[in-house]
Amino acid sequence: MKVAVRTLCEFAARSGDLSHRYTPAPTAEEGMAGHRLVQSRRTLDYQAELLLEGECSGLLLSGRADGYLPYKHILEEIKTHRGDVARIGPAQRTLHWAQLKVYGALLCARDNLKSVTLRLVYFDIVNDKETRLQEQHDREGLWHHLEALCQRFRYWAEQEQHHRELRDSSLLSLSFPYAQFRQGQRQLAENVYKTVYTGKTLMLQAPTGIGKTLGVLYPALTAMPRKALDRLFFLTARNTGKQLAVDAARQLLRAQTEPLPLRIVELSAKDNACEHPTLACSGESCPLAKGFFDRLADARAEAVQSGVLDKASLRRIALGHDICPYFLAQEMARWCDVVIADVNQYFDQQAMLYSLTLQNDWQVVTLIDEAHNLINRARGMYSAELHQARLKQLKKQLPADLKKPLEQLQRKWRELIRSELEPPQPDAEEPAVAVDETFTLATPAAERTRPETNQRQRKGEDLGQIYLQQRPLLLDGALARLISAIIDYLTDHPADAVLQELLFECIGYQRLAETYGDHSVAGLSQEQKGKAVTGIHNLIPADFLAPRFITSHATVLFSATLAPAAYYRDLLGLPDNSLWLDTDSPFRAEQLQVRLVNRISTRYKDRQQSIRPMVARILQQYRQAPGNYLVYLSSFAYLNAVYDALKKEAGEIHLNRQQPGMSDSERQAFIDSFQEDRQQIGFAVLGGVFAEGIDLPGQRLIGVFVATLGLPPYDHYHELLQQRMQQRFERGYDYTYLYPGMQKVIQAAGRVIRTTEDTGVVELIDDRFVRAEVRQLLPGWWQPQRV
């Protein structure tokens, strides 16, 4: 069996406690850049990325040592870090030396060397500083060390090799769990198979109800043995999507005549999986981290026999061995064939699945469910904020060692506020003039509502959000000193969960600041004195995501709304040769009456006048065909106005409405209120939790009213976003307003027809729906009529 050197060492050379306290590692991109910088400074005979291979105890080992000086027989391993090298704990150093010793053993065997000098280089990417640790080792000692590691790993490796052979053999004859595909589902499955087989990227637009989850997962699994794929990553932006994937995987397992040796793991967010959320992830703080690696082997051995490792299964196994369920799931991601996770596990700055793919040179396929959400999710992944009030509050509970660097940061923050938010003192001869910082729009003035202009105001007042021409540099030095001080403190003191959280927030902001470019914008606001917020807001996630798509052998992005293709290709950074397919719908036009109500305007300035005619439209439809309906509006204020008017007009009709900040149980109660034996009209905000991802088949929902184009607000953020979209893609208005808005409209309308037996009505209320550029974005199987 072929094994990566790093994988061997991480399996066989770790012991003791789990510790995630004060060692925030550089990102994968930062680490690679740091390696290249160190390598570039070596002599001309230096051999970078030296491939070393060999066999030991039946294992075929392979890896790349970071560098080798052949004339001096010095073999190097470079580890990048941030700040003081003293923070790298003994467990990490032991692991690093183990890896370097394996490379030394392979080099001595290859070149028949009697000894070799091993140099462990720690490179601080912040301060551009090398720390070199050097030892001389003989060939015999290195080989004994390698044999010991291989003996620990050999049984596991043989088991893994056997599992891989059984898995691939079984997948060659994988059966679909139903006698036949749904209409359109076969076409979908065939195109997914071709995409995975040829290593392409596919944007797949398919209507809800076609069975996308199973229709994508099944062909991807059948392609695995034929293309020697290592892993499938099923990624989704919603927990409901993960549950659908888990259910589909179980369907596939149950449908086989012979047991299918397929390992599937569901990854949960740490907040949802942590047993002790107030404790730091350290052996001295959390009992489930104490001795974690000493007990991991038994838990891992049980887990690989469990088939589908969902959240409940992982928790049961982990607690049975007194280890952390969250980190057991992270470990099992290394050994499972299918990983079901949130999109951030592959796409964010510290994405574990992406790091594992690079480390193990895996051939992976990424299947991205509800892919239309990835743009906004990725913007969030590559954005960060610092809150002045939070730091001020923490100051009261911080140790004395940290108060001085925090005060320095607060002073710099006040200086930033004075320079950017507070008004300059007027000359004696001239009155103070408010500064208009609005941006130019390409959209005709008649099509938008003007936002309030961002103006400098008196000290202490609500100064709103402004966007700066350049990233503010004033905070950089003080922020770096605070980070360093927290790290130094945590090096010598017990783990502290509050400090850990503050540290990671600061480092997250610092990292984005280091990569700042035209893909992002810096923002600054002050709700009131002492409550300033500074942030880096990503606008174009493509610059960060593109390497992730290149790394994947094949990618399938699927959703009911993935049009136009260019919009998603540009903003996600998909390869230029990405394919786009609109799958045939299983639904018939006669199932859905689509009406374009073009004599009502829902523009902001017209909303008061729109309420009465809108109520009339809703009542006319309800009284003609009583049942369950949903009305989607652009804001809670608009929603409440229409709700109140309808209640006054027809108090006998049962009404229900979404409320801001509903709990999970309240949300579920709202969904459950739509039953076949009831009749009601519900109200929800377009783009909110009830506008997509909910399933109300049959008589649970027979009609939807969408009373808005769903356009984002014409505020300063979106005006600036439009400018960047125009500069980069020459589609400013479409990419900022029209396409995101219509995506919400189609998702909401898609709540009506969920099965081939459903019938219903959709009314799109606004005169702009009849425009050609808007109508062409509606699903092809619709036959909309003006009314």
Legacy VTK file of the C-alpha trace (Angstrom):
# vtk DataFile Version 3.0
C-alpha trace
ASCII
DATASET POLYDATA
POINTS 787 float
0.000 0.000 0.000
1.240 3.493 -0.883
1.318 5.853 2.105
2.263 9.522 2.340
5.063 10.156 4.823
3.065 12.850 6.597
0.061 10.544 6.923
2.266 7.827 8.403
3.660 10.187 11.019
0.339 11.773 11.927
-1.054 8.302 12.503
1.864 6.646 14.300
3.866 9.434 15.943
1.158 11.294 17.863
0.314 10.691 21.514
-0.957 12.491 24.563
-3.397 15.377 24.744
-5.279 17.228 22.089
-4.145 20.853 22.097
-5.558 23.646 19.962
-4.661 26.556 22.156
-2.217 29.106 20.813
-0.841 27.665 17.589
-2.906 29.223 14.782
-1.117 27.922 11.701
-0.675 29.838 8.459
-3.126 29.078 5.685
-2.138 26.527 3.051
-1.363 29.333 0.613
0.740 31.190 3.198
2.598 27.994 4.048
3.479 27.274 0.428
4.617 30.857 -0.087
6.793 30.625 3.025
8.375 27.386 1.813
9.193 28.939 -1.560
10.748 31.989 0.099
13.061 29.908 2.322
14.012 27.615 -0.571
14.847 30.583 -2.803
17.493 31.747 -0.314
19.531 28.546 -0.436
22.628 27.863 -2.559
22.457 26.901 -6.236
23.009 23.197 -5.541
19.974 23.102 -3.239
17.373 20.551 -4.317
13.893 21.778 -3.397
10.904 19.451 -3.040
13.047 16.318 -3.129
10.931 13.263 -3.928
11.809 10.364 -1.614
10.282 6.923 -1.917
10.980 3.533 -0.434
9.554 0.358 1.037
9.480 -0.566 4.688
7.510 -3.342 6.362
5.419 -3.831 3.253
4.500 -0.138 2.947
5.354 1.936 -0.124
6.295 5.293 1.353
6.348 8.490 -0.620
6.825 12.145 0.191
8.731 15.270 -0.669
11.380 16.623 1.660
11.438 20.400 1.507
15.124 20.639 0.579
18.485 18.900 0.336
22.077 20.130 0.153
23.757 17.089 -1.486
27.377 18.094 -0.981
26.869 18.608 2.748
24.275 15.848 3.137
21.894 18.226 4.908
18.207 17.351 4.607
15.705 20.069 5.524
12.106 20.139 6.648
10.498 23.616 6.695
7.579 24.420 8.969
5.919 27.825 8.707
4.419 29.522 11.736
3.404 32.922 13.053
5.148 34.776 15.872
7.307 33.361 18.651
8.703 29.919 17.861
8.410 29.046 21.556
4.656 28.579 21.096
5.284 25.406 19.068
4.738 22.783 21.736
6.659 19.567 22.367
3.982 17.366 20.776
4.165 19.315 17.525
7.955 19.318 17.510
8.030 15.562 18.096
5.738 15.110 15.086
7.932 17.383 12.928
11.118 15.511 13.889
9.425 12.181 13.209
8.586 13.281 9.682
12.114 14.557 9.031
13.633 11.330 10.375
11.502 9.276 7.981
12.791 11.354 5.088
16.334 10.862 6.424
15.891 7.086 6.511
14.570 7.023 2.927
17.429 9.242 1.718
20.110 7.094 3.399
18.595 3.955 1.887
18.351 5.506 -1.569
21.871 6.973 -1.696
23.558 4.399 0.570
24.612 7.082 3.055
26.058 6.159 6.442
24.633 9.282 8.076
22.812 12.498 7.302
22.365 15.883 8.937
18.726 16.681 9.633
17.757 20.347 9.839
14.328 21.379 11.087
13.640 24.950 9.975
10.878 26.977 11.592
10.049 30.002 9.458
8.048 32.864 10.961
6.061 34.272 8.035
5.196 37.437 9.976
8.727 38.457 10.966
10.571 36.724 8.083
12.770 34.838 10.554
14.293 31.350 10.396
14.965 29.211 13.476
17.187 26.232 12.642
17.397 23.064 14.732
20.017 20.563 13.532
20.902 16.986 14.452
23.227 14.311 13.057
21.754 10.811 12.619
23.205 7.543 11.391
21.500 5.305 8.882
20.816 2.433 11.266
19.107 4.584 13.900
16.911 6.287 11.313
15.827 2.980 9.829
14.922 1.588 13.261
12.801 4.698 13.841
11.074 4.201 10.475
10.430 0.506 11.147
8.813 1.314 14.487
6.403 3.759 12.857
5.619 1.378 10.012
4.893 -1.484 12.388
2.330 0.700 14.170
0.733 1.652 10.868
1.061 -1.619 8.961
-2.023 -3.392 10.249
-4.110 -0.302 9.652
-2.626 0.111 6.178
-3.420 -3.488 5.247
-6.957 -3.010 6.508
-7.280 0.214 4.473
-5.964 -1.450 1.343
-8.429 -4.299 1.765
-11.251 -1.824 2.332
-10.328 0.099 -0.803
-10.343 -3.072 -2.905
-13.722 -4.179 -1.536
-15.160 -0.704 -1.920
-14.116 -0.348 -5.543
-15.283 -3.846 -6.420
-18.693 -3.213 -4.881
-19.097 0.199 -6.508
-18.551 -1.327 -9.949
-21.934 -3.020 -9.554
-23.703 -0.320 -7.546
-27.490 -0.494 -7.897
-29.825 2.483 -8.043
-32.294 2.237 -5.131
-35.410 2.531 -7.323
-36.703 0.521 -10.264
-36.488 3.541 -12.531
-35.282 7.122 -12.553
-37.637 10.058 -12.257
-38.212 12.137 -15.352
-35.089 14.221 -15.901
-33.153 12.348 -13.213
-31.484 9.954 -15.669
-30.272 12.860 -17.810
-28.934 14.502 -14.669
-27.151 11.319 -13.545
-25.610 10.682 -16.946
-24.163 14.175 -17.119
-22.760 13.917 -13.602
-21.087 10.618 -14.489
-19.536 12.085 -17.650
-18.328 15.110 -15.729
-16.646 13.035 -13.027
-15.196 10.575 -15.540
-13.672 13.319 -17.699
-12.539 15.505 -14.787
-14.580 18.568 -15.719
-16.569 21.208 -13.864
-20.339 21.189 -14.343
-22.974 23.731 -13.341
-26.187 21.751 -13.205
-29.499 23.566 -13.028
-32.257 21.139 -12.101
-35.711 21.800 -10.643
-36.583 20.887 -7.087
-38.366 17.539 -6.930
-36.251 15.801 -9.559
-34.211 13.977 -6.896
-30.979 15.927 -7.284
-29.243 14.586 -4.174
-29.546 10.936 -5.141
-29.195 11.737 -8.837
-25.796 13.323 -8.191
-24.435 11.034 -5.465
-25.179 7.748 -7.292
-23.279 8.459 -10.567
-20.368 10.022 -8.695
-19.992 6.837 -6.643
-20.154 4.627 -9.727
-17.319 6.666 -11.265
-15.050 6.302 -8.210
-13.499 2.891 -9.006
-13.307 3.613 -12.721
-11.219 6.743 -12.182
-9.372 5.597 -9.023
-10.901 8.412 -6.985
-10.049 8.670 -3.311
-12.855 10.756 -1.838
-16.218 12.335 -2.563
-17.009 15.581 -0.755
-20.737 16.316 -0.667
-20.897 19.962 0.367
-23.952 22.003 1.204
-24.802 25.399 2.641
-27.678 24.165 4.818
-28.086 21.542 7.528
-31.174 20.265 5.710
-28.943 19.561 2.713
-26.609 17.474 4.855
-29.520 15.482 6.196
-30.798 14.808 2.661
-27.346 13.566 1.686
-27.129 11.277 4.722
-30.593 9.908 3.911
-29.638 9.338 0.260
-26.473 7.506 1.312
-28.493 5.235 3.577
-30.918 4.559 0.713
-28.037 3.434 -1.463
-26.642 1.177 1.239
-30.013 -0.460 1.905
-30.704 -1.024 -1.796
-27.702 -3.289 -2.404
-28.138 -7.055 -2.397
-24.718 -7.436 -0.752
-23.360 -5.209 2.037
-21.677 -2.144 0.559
-18.355 -1.410 2.327
-18.686 2.353 2.048
-17.637 4.685 4.846
-19.609 7.913 5.128
-19.071 10.662 7.698
-21.123 13.765 8.433
-19.133 16.734 9.738
-20.896 19.145 12.087
-19.902 22.645 13.114
-17.884 22.776 16.309
-20.621 24.753 18.078
-23.057 21.906 17.402
-20.724 19.030 18.264
-18.785 20.330 21.268
-19.665 18.735 24.613
-17.974 21.475 26.656
-18.308 24.745 24.699
-17.010 26.902 27.558
-13.727 24.967 27.797
-10.649 25.409 25.636
-9.547 22.556 23.373
-6.640 21.518 25.548
-5.898 18.558 27.769
-5.457 20.807 30.791
-8.902 22.316 30.253
-11.226 19.747 28.667
-11.480 16.148 29.922
-12.289 14.914 26.391
-9.018 16.414 25.115
-6.932 14.852 27.885
-5.154 11.788 26.473
-7.099 12.141 23.220
-4.456 10.537 21.004
-3.886 7.709 23.460
-7.536 6.637 23.137
-8.103 7.624 19.526
-6.993 4.297 18.026
-9.765 2.257 19.662
-12.422 4.838 18.798
-11.215 4.978 15.195
-11.270 1.198 14.880
-14.900 1.132 16.030
-15.885 4.047 13.805
-14.672 2.499 10.540
-17.043 -0.424 11.075
-20.107 1.786 11.431
-20.988 2.588 7.801
-22.761 5.948 8.115
-21.203 8.121 10.799
-23.796 10.810 11.412
-23.672 13.222 14.346
-25.415 10.832 16.735
-23.168 7.874 15.851
-19.996 9.903 16.241
-21.108 11.199 19.616
-21.947 7.709 20.858
-18.599 6.285 19.778
-16.547 9.243 21.006
-18.099 9.420 24.458
-17.772 5.645 24.745
-14.000 6.188 24.542
-13.925 9.480 26.489
-12.750 11.595 23.576
-14.132 14.664 21.798
-16.874 13.915 19.205
-15.964 16.930 17.092
-12.325 15.947 16.703
-13.188 12.292 16.192
-15.243 13.440 13.191
-12.258 15.461 11.960
-10.085 12.353 12.228
-12.607 10.168 10.407
-12.627 12.583 7.474
-9.185 11.117 6.737
-10.497 7.562 6.489
-14.007 7.812 5.030
-14.913 7.531 1.361
-17.694 10.109 1.397
-17.589 13.243 3.529
-20.828 15.191 3.945
-20.102 18.666 5.230
-20.763 22.360 5.046
-19.169 24.193 2.121
-16.783 25.975 4.485
-14.975 22.674 5.186
-13.480 22.828 1.688
-13.618 26.511 0.758
-12.812 28.711 3.743
-9.392 29.978 4.817
-8.632 27.074 7.155
-10.623 24.408 5.286
-9.668 20.978 6.635
-10.835 18.981 3.605
-8.805 21.151 1.255
-5.700 20.772 3.438
-6.122 16.981 3.589
-6.511 16.847 -0.182
-3.220 18.689 -0.684
-1.413 16.710 2.002
-2.416 13.272 0.730
-2.484 14.138 -2.966
-6.035 12.814 -3.063
-8.119 12.617 -6.199
-11.354 14.158 -4.969
-14.705 15.100 -6.427
-16.652 17.985 -4.909
-20.444 17.859 -5.182
-21.915 21.228 -4.174
-25.596 21.257 -3.278
-27.680 24.474 -3.455
-24.652 25.998 -5.149
-26.396 29.326 -5.703
-25.684 30.033 -2.012
-21.920 29.636 -2.421
-21.327 33.214 -3.597
-22.681 34.817 -0.431
-21.302 32.084 1.811
-17.835 32.532 0.354
-18.057 36.296 0.777
-18.652 35.624 4.448
-15.715 33.196 4.648
-13.334 35.853 3.347
-14.675 38.749 5.395
-13.832 39.714 8.968
-14.728 42.387 11.512
-13.236 43.789 14.682
-15.610 45.286 17.259
-14.339 48.066 19.494
-17.045 47.462 22.088
-16.125 43.784 22.383
-12.490 44.618 23.074
-13.515 47.254 25.579
-15.714 44.743 27.384
-12.983 42.090 27.394
-10.513 44.535 28.859
-12.259 44.228 32.222
-11.524 40.509 32.423
-8.131 40.388 30.703
-4.979 39.708 32.710
-2.690 42.661 33.408
-0.158 41.461 30.812
-2.688 42.068 28.008
-4.201 45.388 29.056
-1.365 47.529 27.717
-1.402 46.125 24.135
-5.197 46.323 24.180
-5.059 49.985 25.246
-2.607 50.640 22.397
-5.053 49.127 19.940
-7.881 51.221 21.391
-5.820 54.399 20.946
-5.132 53.558 17.321
-8.819 52.842 16.840
-9.760 56.296 18.192
-7.187 57.818 15.864
-8.741 55.958 12.924
-12.218 57.191 13.874
-11.009 60.785 14.103
-9.360 60.587 10.691
-12.209 58.880 8.856
-15.490 59.555 10.637
-15.283 62.837 12.499
-15.651 66.147 10.624
-12.609 68.321 10.012
-12.675 71.672 11.796
-13.883 74.368 9.353
-11.794 77.397 8.520
-12.952 80.591 10.123
-13.942 82.064 6.755
-15.815 79.010 5.490
-18.840 77.143 6.892
-18.595 73.382 7.430
-19.830 71.430 4.403
-21.175 67.890 4.598
-19.198 65.476 2.450
-21.290 63.464 -0.011
-19.626 60.045 -0.399
-22.179 58.358 -2.626
-21.169 56.428 -5.720
-22.217 56.721 -9.342
-24.781 54.197 -10.600
-25.161 52.829 -14.086
-28.824 52.123 -13.388
-31.373 54.738 -14.475
-32.505 56.922 -11.575
-36.125 55.918 -12.116
-35.220 52.311 -11.279
-33.850 52.923 -7.806
-34.551 54.546 -4.505
-31.787 56.896 -3.419
-30.095 55.939 -0.182
-29.222 58.445 2.455
-25.817 59.907 1.668
-23.009 58.927 4.015
-21.992 62.148 5.727
-19.560 62.957 8.454
-21.466 63.859 11.575
-20.854 65.196 15.044
-18.786 63.180 17.439
-20.767 60.569 19.350
-23.650 60.285 16.885
-24.551 57.289 14.757
-22.140 57.617 11.854
-23.420 54.626 9.893
-21.231 52.560 7.597
-18.704 54.071 5.244
-16.449 52.277 2.774
-12.893 53.461 2.485
-10.878 53.985 -0.650
-7.998 52.053 0.915
-7.646 49.626 3.787
-6.804 51.510 7.025
-3.260 50.740 8.096
-3.445 52.418 11.493
-4.524 49.281 13.332
-1.945 46.903 11.864
0.956 47.396 14.252
-1.163 47.504 17.412
-3.183 44.489 16.293
0.004 42.485 15.648
1.293 43.380 19.119
-1.979 42.300 20.739
-1.874 38.974 18.887
1.708 38.418 19.972
0.875 39.291 23.575
-2.076 36.876 23.690
0.076 34.105 22.235
2.840 34.769 24.752
0.327 34.726 27.595
-1.287 31.476 26.482
2.138 29.888 26.126
2.730 30.224 29.868
-0.804 29.998 31.278
-3.714 27.537 31.201
-5.917 27.596 28.150
-8.650 30.220 28.142
-11.613 29.833 25.741
-12.385 33.575 25.687
-8.802 34.479 24.830
-8.659 31.763 22.189
-11.750 33.166 20.506
-10.358 36.711 20.595
-7.037 35.489 19.230
-8.600 33.701 16.274
-10.800 36.711 15.475
-7.777 39.005 15.412
-5.705 36.597 13.333
-8.587 36.109 10.885
-8.744 39.864 10.328
-4.960 40.117 10.066
-4.770 37.410 7.409
-7.389 39.075 5.234
-5.600 42.380 5.668
-2.423 40.793 4.313
-4.242 39.640 1.156
-6.271 42.802 0.658
-7.029 43.693 -2.963
-9.776 44.856 -5.299
-11.722 41.696 -4.454
-12.580 43.278 -1.088
-13.473 46.608 0.513
-12.695 48.048 3.935
-15.584 49.347 5.997
-15.846 51.463 9.114
-18.848 52.376 11.234
-19.646 53.812 14.651
-23.138 53.298 16.026
-22.172 55.457 18.966
-19.014 56.497 20.736
-16.931 53.477 21.752
-18.792 51.105 19.447
-16.885 51.342 16.209
-16.628 48.362 13.861
-13.977 47.964 11.221
-14.200 45.217 8.675
-12.838 43.729 5.486
-15.754 42.706 3.287
-15.208 40.386 0.375
-16.945 41.328 -2.866
-15.495 38.870 -5.391
-14.866 35.428 -3.847
-13.479 34.057 -7.132
-9.945 35.155 -6.270
-9.946 32.881 -3.204
-12.018 29.984 -4.532
-10.342 29.387 -7.901
-7.445 27.290 -6.465
-9.951 25.038 -4.710
-11.715 24.167 -7.960
-8.385 23.537 -9.698
-7.364 21.095 -6.945
-10.537 19.034 -7.296
-10.465 16.300 -9.962
-14.042 17.188 -10.891
-16.722 19.494 -9.520
-20.500 19.388 -9.844
-22.419 22.453 -8.696
-26.164 21.876 -8.649
-29.210 23.919 -7.771
-32.643 24.893 -9.047
-31.222 28.368 -9.826
-27.823 28.511 -11.526
-28.512 30.914 -14.339
-26.971 32.764 -16.003
-23.895 30.572 -16.168
-21.462 33.468 -16.615
-22.564 35.023 -13.324
-21.627 31.946 -11.301
-18.511 31.185 -13.337
-17.174 34.717 -12.845
-17.968 35.183 -9.166
-16.935 31.674 -8.059
-13.758 31.508 -10.129
-14.758 28.385 -12.032
-12.534 27.194 -14.899
-13.216 28.874 -18.243
-14.192 25.548 -19.805
-16.854 24.835 -17.164
-19.999 23.265 -18.572
-23.573 24.393 -17.873
-26.661 22.235 -18.211
-30.342 22.937 -17.653
-31.912 19.566 -16.896
-35.299 18.722 -18.367
-38.031 19.374 -15.852
-40.294 16.525 -14.715
-43.067 19.071 -14.296
-45.632 20.116 -16.918
-46.583 23.690 -17.654
-50.229 22.944 -16.898
-49.305 22.058 -13.302
-48.485 25.670 -12.500
-50.324 28.836 -13.395
-47.789 31.656 -13.512
-49.298 35.141 -13.574
-47.376 38.368 -14.085
-49.302 41.080 -12.274
-47.932 44.106 -14.099
-50.141 46.940 -12.854
-48.739 47.033 -9.328
-45.367 48.536 -8.499
-43.521 47.286 -5.403
-40.760 49.912 -5.600
-40.045 51.544 -2.286
-41.708 54.822 -3.212
-44.852 52.995 -4.375
-45.285 50.516 -1.540
-47.978 52.354 0.384
-50.102 52.590 -2.758
-49.456 48.910 -3.584
-50.978 47.501 -0.384
-54.688 47.707 -1.243
-54.455 46.278 -4.798
-52.131 43.544 -3.521
-54.584 42.546 -0.805
-57.292 42.435 -3.462
-55.197 40.058 -5.618
-54.531 37.743 -2.675
-58.182 37.648 -1.599
-59.402 37.072 -5.137
-57.211 33.991 -5.506
-57.917 32.661 -2.003
-61.689 32.927 -2.352
-61.562 31.344 -5.773
-59.466 28.412 -4.529
-59.224 28.255 -0.713
-56.096 26.555 0.612
-52.610 27.232 1.886
-50.714 30.187 0.396
-47.455 32.001 1.071
-46.877 35.690 0.393
-43.241 36.818 0.046
-42.299 40.477 0.528
-39.056 42.405 0.566
-38.930 43.444 4.238
-40.607 42.927 7.581
-42.029 46.453 7.452
-43.681 45.788 4.091
-44.787 42.340 5.271
-46.458 43.707 8.389
-48.246 46.461 6.452
-49.783 43.975 3.989
-50.550 41.498 6.790
-52.403 44.156 8.811
-54.367 45.332 5.779
-55.405 41.783 4.869
-56.401 40.984 8.450
-58.566 44.098 8.547
-60.137 43.259 5.194
-60.778 39.553 5.831
-60.537 38.745 9.509
-62.143 35.325 9.009
-59.089 33.993 7.159
-56.378 32.434 9.302
-53.114 34.356 8.850
-49.584 33.486 9.945
-46.373 35.439 9.555
-42.635 35.176 9.960
-41.167 37.131 12.862
-37.613 38.481 13.132
-35.209 36.270 15.071
-37.372 33.157 15.269
-35.903 30.195 17.157
-35.540 26.779 15.531
-38.694 25.555 17.245
-40.647 28.632 16.147
-39.487 28.173 12.572
-40.540 24.547 12.613
-43.924 25.485 14.058
-44.447 27.949 11.211
-43.648 25.239 8.633
-45.801 22.658 10.431
-48.773 25.014 10.388
-49.134 24.346 6.658
-51.178 21.146 6.730
-53.465 19.624 4.111
-56.504 19.874 6.357
-55.964 23.583 7.061
-56.417 26.749 5.058
-54.255 29.768 5.755
-52.204 32.566 4.253
-48.644 32.831 5.501
-46.290 35.782 5.121
-42.504 35.550 4.834
-39.540 37.657 3.782
-38.082 36.908 0.363
-34.590 35.466 0.683
-35.229 34.394 4.276
-35.388 30.976 5.909
-38.832 30.174 4.479
-38.034 31.200 0.909
-35.971 28.110 0.067
-35.152 24.703 1.487
-38.647 23.995 2.845
-40.795 21.223 1.414
-44.593 21.624 1.401
-45.917 19.126 -1.149
-49.496 18.456 -2.174
-52.180 20.568 -0.509
-49.763 21.858 2.136
-49.046 24.728 -0.273
-51.048 25.507 -3.426
-49.987 29.049 -4.187
-47.282 31.681 -3.788
-47.369 35.457 -4.217
-44.002 37.168 -4.727
-44.475 40.906 -4.311
-40.996 42.150 -5.197
-38.189 41.591 -7.671
-36.000 40.724 -4.707
-33.437 43.368 -5.625
-30.921 44.116 -2.875
-31.252 47.580 -1.301
-29.690 50.506 -3.112
-27.348 51.357 -0.274
-23.705 52.313 -0.277
-22.487 48.746 -0.038
-24.388 47.619 -3.106
-23.459 50.754 -5.032
-19.810 50.028 -4.393
-20.356 46.366 -5.232
-21.918 47.419 -8.524
-18.869 49.517 -9.332
-16.515 46.571 -8.704
-18.723 44.227 -10.748
-18.684 46.727 -13.603
-14.923 47.201 -13.429
-14.144 43.478 -13.321
-16.922 41.922 -15.416
-18.698 44.819 -17.167
-22.041 43.593 -15.751
-22.421 45.827 -12.715
-26.205 46.110 -12.422
-26.953 42.518 -13.439
-24.371 40.956 -11.109
-25.271 43.180 -8.140
-29.025 43.495 -8.371
-30.909 41.654 -11.088
-29.461 38.132 -10.927
-29.330 37.853 -7.096
-32.869 39.227 -6.895
-34.362 36.873 -9.458
-32.594 33.942 -7.830
-34.601 34.629 -4.663
-37.838 34.969 -6.648
-37.413 31.611 -8.400
-36.424 29.852 -5.182
-39.562 31.154 -3.433
-41.832 30.246 -6.352
-40.301 26.771 -6.331
-42.005 26.010 -3.006
-45.307 25.302 -4.842
-44.566 22.383 -7.186
-42.630 19.691 -5.345
-43.852 16.492 -7.029
-45.206 15.508 -10.436
-48.718 15.391 -8.899
-48.698 18.898 -7.399
-50.653 21.777 -8.938
-50.746 25.413 -7.938
-50.425 29.062 -8.805
-47.654 31.656 -8.646
-48.327 35.366 -8.918
-45.333 37.629 -9.517
-46.475 41.091 -8.495
-44.553 43.978 -10.027
-44.672 45.683 -13.415
-40.992 44.883 -14.036
-41.656 41.131 -14.281
-42.971 41.602 -17.840
-39.665 43.003 -19.104
-37.765 40.794 -21.521
-34.508 40.778 -19.513
-36.465 39.622 -16.461
-38.727 37.074 -18.156
-35.751 35.315 -19.748
-34.510 34.448 -16.265
-37.680 32.512 -15.377
-37.621 28.680 -15.610
-38.087 27.390 -19.141
-41.016 25.097 -18.304
-43.128 28.003 -17.010
-45.667 29.638 -19.331
-46.282 32.989 -17.634
-49.347 35.061 -18.517
-49.882 38.780 -17.968
-52.846 39.812 -15.855
LINES 1 788
787 0 1 2 3 4 5 6 7 8 9 10 11 12 13 14 15 16 17 18 19 20 21 22 23 24 25 26 27 28 29 30 31 32 33 34 35 36 37 38 39 40 41 42 43 44 45 46 47 48 49 50 51 52 53 54 55 56 57 58 59 60 61 62 63 64 65 66 67 68 69 70 71 72 73 74 75 76 77 78 79 80 81 82 83 84 85 86 87 88 89 90 91 92 93 94 95 96 97 98 99 100 101 102 103 104 105 106 107 108 109 110 111 112 113 114 115 116 117 118 119 120 121 122 123 124 125 126 127 128 129 130 131 132 133 134 135 136 137 138 139 140 141 142 143 144 145 146 147 148 149 150 151 152 153 154 155 156 157 158 159 160 161 162 163 164 165 166 167 168 169 170 171 172 173 174 175 176 177 178 179 180 181 182 183 184 185 186 187 188 189 190 191 192 193 194 195 196 197 198 199 200 201 202 203 204 205 206 207 208 209 210 211 212 213 214 215 216 217 218 219 220 221 222 223 224 225 226 227 228 229 230 231 232 233 234 235 236 237 238 239 240 241 242 243 244 245 246 247 248 249 250 251 252 253 254 255 256 257 258 259 260 261 262 263 264 265 266 267 268 269 270 271 272 273 274 275 276 277 278 279 280 281 282 283 284 285 286 287 288 289 290 291 292 293 294 295 296 297 298 299 300 301 302 303 304 305 306 307 308 309 310 311 312 313 314 315 316 317 318 319 320 321 322 323 324 325 326 327 328 329 330 331 332 333 334 335 336 337 338 339 340 341 342 343 344 345 346 347 348 349 350 351 352 353 354 355 356 357 358 359 360 361 362 363 364 365 366 367 368 369 370 371 372 373 374 375 376 377 378 379 380 381 382 383 384 385 386 387 388 389 390 391 392 393 394 395 396 397 398 399 400 401 402 403 404 405 406 407 408 409 410 411 412 413 414 415 416 417 418 419 420 421 422 423 424 425 426 427 428 429 430 431 432 433 434 435 436 437 438 439 440 441 442 443 444 445 446 447 448 449 450 451 452 453 454 455 456 457 458 459 460 461 462 463 464 465 466 467 468 469 470 471 472 473 474 475 476 477 478 479 480 481 482 483 484 485 486 487 488 489 490 491 492 493 494 495 496 497 498 499 500 501 502 503 504 505 506 507 508 509 510 511 512 513 514 515 516 517 518 519 520 521 522 523 524 525 526 527 528 529 530 531 532 533 534 535 536 537 538 539 540 541 542 543 544 545 546 547 548 549 550 551 552 553 554 555 556 557 558 559 560 561 562 563 564 565 566 567 568 569 570 571 572 573 574 575 576 577 578 579 580 581 582 583 584 585 586 587 588 589 590 591 592 593 594 595 596 597 598 599 600 601 602 603 604 605 606 607 608 609 610 611 612 613 614 615 616 617 618 619 620 621 622 623 624 625 626 627 628 629 630 631 632 633 634 635 636 637 638 639 640 641 642 643 644 645 646 647 648 649 650 651 652 653 654 655 656 657 658 659 660 661 662 663 664 665 666 667 668 669 670 671 672 673 674 675 676 677 678 679 680 681 682 683 684 685 686 687 688 689 690 691 692 693 694 695 696 697 698 699 700 701 702 703 704 705 706 707 708 709 710 711 712 713 714 715 716 717 718 719 720 721 722 723 724 725 726 727 728 729 730 731 732 733 734 735 736 737 738 739 740 741 742 743 744 745 746 747 748 749 750 751 752 753 754 755 756 757 758 759 760 761 762 763 764 765 766 767 768 769 770 771 772 773 774 775 776 777 778 779 780 781 782 783 784 785 786
